[in-house]
Amino acid sequence: MSQTNVRVRFAPSPTGPLHIGGVRTALFNYFFARKHGGTFILRIEDTDSQRFVPGAEEYVNESLSWCGIHIDEGVQQGGPFGPYRQSERKAIYKQYADMLIDSGNAYFAFDTAEELDTLRKEAEAKGEAFTYGYKIRGTLNNSLTLNALFAPAPCPAHLKLYWTTTGITDCLAAFPLPAEWSSLRSTFLREEISLSV
């Protein structure tokens, strides 16, 4: 393993106190980075504005400091790959979401939380698990089934994956993505992803 290329990140959500499992993950990442002469990055996953707790971000920083973790790059420290607060990266993600939409490899979802909750409850009543994915996207409220001009704003963009006889076709294979996204390919293939733009 290269001593100079190790970059690890810890990305808690500021929705309350730092959980012991999060501390464990941060410590493992920090020790790994230090062992290999790498960089420990703190990225704040603050996109869930409904669950945001004021002061939680500061608490995360204080907790990591108390554990002896030195943050190399983060919201307070800065660094060459900022911004480090996820909500401040929307313009970056929007650029790529727009490319996916324009190429036909993603679509806008207009479903409300209430509509999705109803579908989830209906599936549970049948003893099934509700999954928002390729099997049902043609029956839901999205830009594949409705006119995008009448879409509420903002609405998430979903990556469009296809099922074939050999499994899910990787529509990203021919789509030019930044090199730093290459490790995310397996995440994309698990199910449809959602980018709030």
C-alpha positions in Angstrom: 0.0 0.0 0.0 1.3 3.4 -0.9 2.3 5.5 2.1 1.4 8.8 0.5 -2.0 8.0 -0.9 -4.0 6.8 2.1 -6.9 9.1 2.7 -9.6 8.0 5.1 -12.7 9.9 6.2 -15.2 9.8 9.0 -18.6 11.3 8.0 -21.0 11.6 11.0 -24.4 13.2 10.7 -25.0 16.1 13.1 -28.2 14.7 14.4 -27.2 14.3 18.1 -24.4 13.0 20.3 -21.6 11.0 18.7 -22.4 7.3 19.1 -19.8 4.9 20.5 -19.9 3.0 17.2 -19.0 6.2 15.4 -16.1 6.8 17.8 -14.9 3.2 17.0 -15.0 3.9 13.3 -13.2 7.2 13.7 -10.5 5.6 15.8 -10.0 2.7 13.3 -9.8 5.2 10.4 -7.5 7.5 12.3 -5.1 4.7 13.3 -5.1 3.3 9.8 -4.2 6.7 8.4 -1.5 7.3 10.9 0.1 3.8 10.4 0.3 4.5 6.6 1.3 8.2 6.8 -2.1 9.2 5.5 -4.7 11.8 6.0 -7.7 11.7 8.3 -10.7 13.7 7.0 -13.8 14.8 8.8 -16.8 15.3 6.5 -20.0 16.4 8.1 -23.1 14.7 6.5 -25.6 17.5 7.2 -28.0 16.8 4.4 -30.8 15.6 6.7 -32.0 19.0 7.7 -35.1 17.7 9.5 -33.0 15.8 12.0 -30.3 18.4 12.4 -29.4 19.2 16.0 -27.8 22.6 16.7 -24.4 22.2 18.3 -24.0 18.5 17.2 -21.2 19.4 14.8 -19.2 21.1 17.5 -19.8 18.2 19.8 -18.4 15.8 17.2 -15.2 17.9 16.9 -14.9 18.1 20.7 -15.4 14.4 21.1 -12.8 13.5 18.5 -10.4 15.9 20.1 -11.1 14.3 23.5 -10.3 10.9 22.0 -6.9 12.3 20.8 -7.9 12.3 17.1 -6.2 15.0 15.1 -8.3 16.0 12.1 -6.1 16.7 9.1 -8.9 18.0 6.8 -12.4 19.1 7.7 -14.8 22.0 8.1 -12.7 23.8 10.7 -9.3 22.8 9.3 -10.0 23.3 5.6 -8.0 21.4 3.0 -7.6 20.9 -0.8 -10.8 18.9 -1.3 -13.4 21.0 0.5 -16.0 22.0 1.2 -16.2 19.4 4.0 -19.8 20.0 4.9 -21.9 17.9 2.6 -24.7 20.5 2.2 -22.1 22.9 0.8 -21.2 20.4 -2.0 -24.6 20.5 -3.7 -23.3 22.5 -6.7 -20.6 19.8 -7.3 -23.2 17.0 -7.1 -25.7 18.9 -9.2 -23.3 19.1 -12.1 -23.0 15.3 -12.2 -26.7 14.7 -11.5 -27.5 17.0 -14.5 -25.1 15.0 -16.7 -26.8 11.7 -15.6 -30.3 13.2 -16.3 -29.3 14.6 -19.7 -27.8 11.3 -20.8 -30.9 9.4 -19.7 -29.1 7.5 -17.0 -31.0 9.1 -14.1 -34.5 10.6 -13.5 -36.2 12.9 -11.1 -38.4 11.5 -8.4 -41.5 13.5 -7.4 -42.9 11.2 -4.8 -43.7 12.7 -1.4 -42.6 11.2 1.9 -46.3 10.5 2.6 -46.8 8.6 -0.7 -43.7 6.5 -0.1 -44.8 5.8 3.4 -48.1 4.6 2.2 -46.4 2.2 -0.3 -44.1 1.0 2.4 -47.1 0.2 4.7 -49.0 -1.5 1.9 -45.9 -3.8 1.2 -45.5 -4.6 4.9 -49.2 -5.5 5.1 -48.5 -8.1 2.4 -45.4 -9.3 4.2 -43.2 -7.8 1.6 -40.3 -5.3 1.8 -40.8 -2.0 -0.1 -37.9 -1.1 -2.3 -37.7 2.0 -4.5 -36.0 0.5 -7.5 -36.1 -0.6 -11.1 -39.0 -3.0 -10.6 -41.5 -0.2 -9.7 -40.1 3.1 -10.9 -42.4 3.0 -13.9 -45.4 3.1 -11.6 -44.3 5.9 -9.3 -44.3 9.7 -9.7 -41.2 10.6 -11.5 -39.9 12.1 -14.8 -40.2 8.7 -16.5 -44.0 8.7 -15.9 -44.9 12.4 -15.6 -43.9 15.7 -17.3 -40.9 17.1 -15.5 -42.1 20.6 -16.1 -44.7 20.1 -13.4 -42.2 18.7 -10.9 -42.1 20.2 -7.4 -38.8 21.7 -6.5 -36.5 20.5 -5.1 -36.7 16.8 -5.9 -34.1 14.0 -5.9 -32.5 12.5 -8.9 -32.3 8.7 -9.0 -29.7 6.8 -10.9 -31.4 4.6 -13.5 -30.2 1.0 -13.4 -31.4 -1.8 -15.6 -32.1 -5.4 -14.9 -31.0 -8.0 -17.5 -30.7 -11.7 -17.5 -27.2 -11.4 -16.1 -28.1 -8.9 -13.4 -28.0 -5.1 -13.1 -26.4 -3.4 -16.1 -23.9 -0.9 -15.1 -25.0 2.2 -16.9 -22.0 4.0 -15.5 -19.5 1.9 -17.4 -19.7 4.2 -20.4 -20.5 7.4 -18.5 -17.5 9.6 -17.7 -17.3 10.0 -13.9 -14.5 11.6 -11.9 -11.8 9.1 -11.0 -12.5 9.5 -7.3 -16.0 8.0 -7.9 -14.5 4.7 -9.2 -14.6 3.1 -5.8 -18.4 3.8 -5.5 -19.4 1.6 -8.5 -20.4 -1.2 -6.2 -22.5 1.2 -4.1 -24.3 2.3 -7.2 -25.0 -1.2 -8.3 -26.8 -2.2 -5.0 -29.9 -0.3 -5.9 -31.0 3.1 -7.2 -29.2 6.0 -5.6 -30.7 9.3 -4.8 -28.9 12.7 -5.2 -30.7 15.7 -3.7 -29.9 18.5 -6.0 
